[in-house]
Amino acid sequence: MGGLYDADQVELCLSASHKMTKNILAQKAFTISFGTKKYLDACDYVGIVSGNDVPDKIEKAGFTLQKSEIGNAPIIQELPLCLECSLIKQSEEGNIIGKIEKINVDEAYIDENGIDIEKMELLSFDPIHKVYRIVGRVVGHAFAANAQLK
């Protein structure tokens, strides 16, 4: 789990026992690849299986990796959106704070209007219902939807 920490920063909520936490602290870099409907099963698998128990879980899921330009962190080639981040710090609670250094987007999802998020069919986990949902539909414009209240 995680989210935006600041305009150009992210926060990951990972326990110290995660292999990913150990790798991030050692490498001082990490990536965040966004799951899609097309790869739902594989994304669910890598999200619930521990790298401590199954070291080749990425390969078992059918994903191929390439090295990030930001440190020694992997990019999952099959997923269309990836944030390459450098480690800023680990918070007192153990959360990982990183700076977004680069955003990678598969060209198939870029059109004259920019990045087509709806076409990507990005996944979002709904913890209340324990289901995955697809991100996409625009319902308002940030920092402008409140105009009639000012």
C-alpha positions in Angstrom: 0.0 0.0 0.0 1.1 3.5 -0.5 0.4 6.8 -2.2 1.6 10.3 -2.9 3.6 11.9 -0.1 4.2 15.2 -1.8 3.9 16.5 -5.4 6.9 14.6 -6.5 7.2 12.0 -3.7 5.7 8.7 -2.8 5.3 6.7 0.4 5.2 2.9 0.6 3.8 1.2 3.6 6.0 -1.9 3.9 7.0 -3.9 6.9 10.7 -4.4 7.7 10.4 -8.1 6.9 9.5 -7.5 3.2 12.3 -8.4 0.9 11.4 -5.3 -1.0 12.1 -3.1 2.0 15.5 -4.7 2.4 16.3 -4.2 -1.3 15.2 -0.5 -1.3 17.3 0.3 1.7 20.3 -1.5 0.2 19.9 0.0 -3.3 18.6 3.5 -2.3 16.2 3.3 -5.3 13.0 1.6 -6.2 10.3 1.5 -8.9 6.5 1.4 -8.7 4.9 -0.5 -11.7 1.1 -0.1 -11.9 -0.9 -3.3 -12.4 -3.5 -3.6 -15.2 -6.6 -5.6 -15.9 -4.7 -7.5 -18.6 -2.2 -8.7 -15.9 -4.6 -8.9 -13.0 -3.7 -12.5 -12.0 0.0 -12.0 -12.2 -0.2 -8.7 -10.3 -2.3 -10.3 -7.6 0.2 -13.2 -7.3 3.3 -11.0 -6.9 1.4 -8.8 -4.4 0.6 -11.7 -2.1 3.5 -14.0 -2.5 6.6 -13.2 -0.5 10.0 -12.8 -2.3 11.5 -14.2 0.9 9.6 -17.5 0.2 9.6 -17.5 -3.6 12.7 -15.7 -4.9 11.6 -16.2 -8.6 8.0 -15.0 -8.1 8.4 -12.3 -10.9 9.4 -15.0 -13.4 6.7 -17.3 -12.2 4.1 -14.5 -12.8 5.4 -14.3 -16.4 6.9 -10.8 -16.1 10.2 -9.7 -17.6 12.4 -7.1 -16.0 14.7 -4.4 -17.2 17.0 -2.3 -15.1 15.9 1.2 -14.1 18.0 4.2 -15.0 17.7 5.2 -11.3 19.8 2.8 -9.4 19.6 -0.9 -9.3 15.8 -1.3 -9.4 13.6 -3.4 -11.8 11.0 -2.2 -14.3 8.3 -4.7 -15.3 8.2 -4.5 -19.0 4.7 -5.8 -19.4 3.1 -3.0 -17.3 2.5 0.3 -19.0 3.3 2.8 -16.2 6.3 2.8 -13.9 7.7 5.4 -11.5 11.5 5.3 -11.0 12.3 6.6 -7.5 15.3 7.4 -5.4 15.1 6.7 -1.6 14.7 9.9 0.5 14.3 8.2 3.9 12.6 5.5 5.9 10.1 7.2 8.3 10.0 6.4 12.1 7.0 4.2 11.3 9.1 2.3 8.8 7.5 3.6 5.7 9.6 4.2 2.6 9.6 7.8 1.2 11.0 8.3 -2.3 11.4 11.0 -4.9 9.9 10.4 -8.3 12.9 10.8 -10.6 11.4 9.5 -13.9 8.0 8.4 -15.2 7.9 5.6 -17.8 4.8 5.2 -20.0 4.3 2.7 -22.8 3.9 4.7 -26.0 0.8 2.8 -26.9 -1.0 4.8 -24.2 0.1 8.2 -25.3 -2.1 10.2 -27.7 -2.5 13.9 -28.7 -4.0 14.6 -25.3 -1.2 13.0 -23.3 -1.4 9.8 -21.3 -4.6 7.8 -21.7 -5.1 6.4 -18.2 -8.5 4.9 -19.1 -7.0 2.9 -21.9 -4.4 1.4 -19.5 -7.1 -0.1 -17.3 -4.9 0.4 -14.2 -5.9 -1.5 -11.1 -6.7 -0.1 -7.7 -7.3 -2.3 -4.7 -10.5 -1.7 -2.7 -9.7 -2.9 0.8 -13.3 -2.6 2.0 -14.7 -5.1 -0.5 -11.4 -6.9 -1.2 -11.7 -6.4 -4.9 -9.7 -4.7 -7.7 -11.2 -1.8 -9.5 -10.1 0.0 -12.7 -9.0 3.6 -12.5 -10.1 6.0 -15.1 -13.3 8.0 -15.2 -12.9 11.7 -14.7 -15.5 13.3 -12.4 -14.0 16.7 -11.7 -10.9 18.9 -12.1 -8.5 19.1 -9.2 -8.1 22.6 -7.6 -11.1 23.9 -9.7 -14.1 21.8 -8.6 -14.4 24.0 -5.5 -14.8 27.3 -7.5 -18.5 27.8 -6.6 -17.6 27.6 -2.9 -15.0 30.4 -3.0 
